[in-house]
Amino acid sequence: MFKTLHVPIAEIMTRELFIVQPEDKLNKVSEIFEGNNLHHVPVVDGHGKLVGIVSKSDFNKVTHLLTLFDEERYRDYNAMLYRTVRVEQIMTRQVATLSPDDPLTVAADIFMENLFHALPVVEAGVLVGLVTTHDLLSYCCSETNFLDR
């Protein structure tokens, strides 16, 4: 067991996040995924409270259905759907979360037991960060931490 896995989540979580609100449209999520190298977009209400998450794979499933008819005559219709479908209609509402004080072992255990790859970090329900399997592996496999085991 890596002794570095006992440091708090706050040490490795991403704090600067792209977020959306439930009433935002699918085209906003599309712009975030297309313009950035990320795979999860947290959904928060007007007070910053976490209400869901949109994964890139879930987004791709929905957009695949919206663009089944990829002919010229359907392009305007597909664009209209992107401007109409709300985030709350596609987001995952039941989201496992972490506290900034939780040790990395908690994140590792959750990732190993489930098929998702990102965990929002919340304090009193308010989103303060996000930790991914990539974050955890990068931290644990960095040369300094790897030598600490």
Secondary structure, DSSP 8 states (H G I E B T S, - for coil): --GGGGSBGGGT-B-S---B-TTSBHHHHHHHHHHSS-SEEEEE-TTSBEEEEEEHHHHHHHHHHHTS--SGGGHHHHHHHHHHSBGGGTSB-S---B-TTSBHHHHHHHHHHSS--EEEEEETTEEEEEEEHHHHHHHHHSHHHHTT-
